[in-house]
Amino acid sequence: MADKGRADKMKGKAKEMTGKVTGDREMQTEGKLEQARAEAKKLKGKAQERIKQTGRSAKRDGA
């Protein structure tokens, strides 16, 4: 999951830079959006992992 998010972020950054160089504001915006999506994926994965860990620790504690 983390690798996919990282790849998406790099792809978005490349698109943003290409848009800047070519003056294509739409492409620049698409790149920023892709980066934001990648960050959201990363945060979602971290949250899911914390939920799993919390569940495991609750089972060990007898909850």
TAURSUL-V486210 format. One record per residue. N is the residue number from 1. RES is the residue in one letter. SS is DSSP state (H for helix, E for strand, C for the rest). PHI is phi in whole degrees, -180 to 180 (* if undefined). PSI is psi in whole degrees, -180 to 180 (none if undefined). Layout:
# TAURSUL-V486210
n=N res=RES ss=SS phi=PHI psi=PSI
n=N res=RES ss=SS phi=PHI psi=PSI
This chain:
# TAURSUL-V486210
n=1 res=M ss=C phi=* psi=-46
n=2 res=A ss=H phi=-63 psi=-39
n=3 res=D ss=H phi=-64 psi=-39
n=4 res=K ss=H phi=-64 psi=-44
n=5 res=G ss=H phi=-63 psi=-41
n=6 res=R ss=H phi=-65 psi=-43
n=7 res=A ss=H phi=-64 psi=-42
n=8 res=D ss=H phi=-63 psi=-39
n=9 res=K ss=H phi=-66 psi=-43
n=10 res=M ss=H phi=-65 psi=-40
n=11 res=K ss=H phi=-64 psi=-42
n=12 res=G ss=H phi=-64 psi=-40
n=13 res=K ss=H phi=-65 psi=-41
n=14 res=A ss=H phi=-63 psi=-42
n=15 res=K ss=H phi=-65 psi=-41
n=16 res=E ss=H phi=-61 psi=-46
n=17 res=M ss=H phi=-65 psi=-40
n=18 res=T ss=H phi=-62 psi=-43
n=19 res=G ss=H phi=-62 psi=-39
n=20 res=K ss=H phi=-64 psi=-47
n=21 res=V ss=H phi=-65 psi=-41
n=22 res=T ss=H phi=-88 psi=-8
n=23 res=G ss=C phi=78 psi=16
n=24 res=D ss=C phi=-91 psi=96
n=25 res=R ss=H phi=-65 psi=-33
n=26 res=E ss=H phi=-64 psi=-45
n=27 res=M ss=H phi=-65 psi=-39
n=28 res=Q ss=H phi=-60 psi=-45
n=29 res=T ss=H phi=-67 psi=-41
n=30 res=E ss=H phi=-60 psi=-41
n=31 res=G ss=H phi=-62 psi=-43
n=32 res=K ss=H phi=-64 psi=-39
n=33 res=L ss=H phi=-64 psi=-42
n=34 res=E ss=H phi=-62 psi=-39
n=35 res=Q ss=H phi=-64 psi=-41
n=36 res=A ss=H phi=-65 psi=-41
n=37 res=R ss=H phi=-63 psi=-42
n=38 res=A ss=H phi=-63 psi=-42
n=39 res=E ss=H phi=-64 psi=-40
n=40 res=A ss=H phi=-63 psi=-41
n=41 res=K ss=H phi=-61 psi=-44
n=42 res=K ss=H phi=-61 psi=-46
n=43 res=L ss=H phi=-66 psi=-38
n=44 res=K ss=H phi=-63 psi=-43
n=45 res=G ss=H phi=-62 psi=-42
n=46 res=K ss=H phi=-64 psi=-42
n=47 res=A ss=H phi=-64 psi=-42
n=48 res=Q ss=H phi=-63 psi=-39
n=49 res=E ss=H phi=-66 psi=-40
n=50 res=R ss=H phi=-65 psi=-38
n=51 res=I ss=H phi=-64 psi=-44
n=52 res=K ss=H phi=-61 psi=-45
n=53 res=Q ss=H phi=-64 psi=-40
n=54 res=T ss=H phi=-63 psi=-41
n=55 res=G ss=H phi=-63 psi=-41
n=56 res=R ss=H phi=-66 psi=-43
n=57 res=S ss=H phi=-69 psi=-33
n=58 res=A ss=H phi=-66 psi=-38
n=59 res=K ss=H phi=-66 psi=-38
n=60 res=R ss=H phi=-68 psi=-34
n=61 res=D ss=C phi=-80 psi=-5
n=62 res=G ss=C phi=88 psi=15
n=63 res=A ss=C phi=-81 psi=none
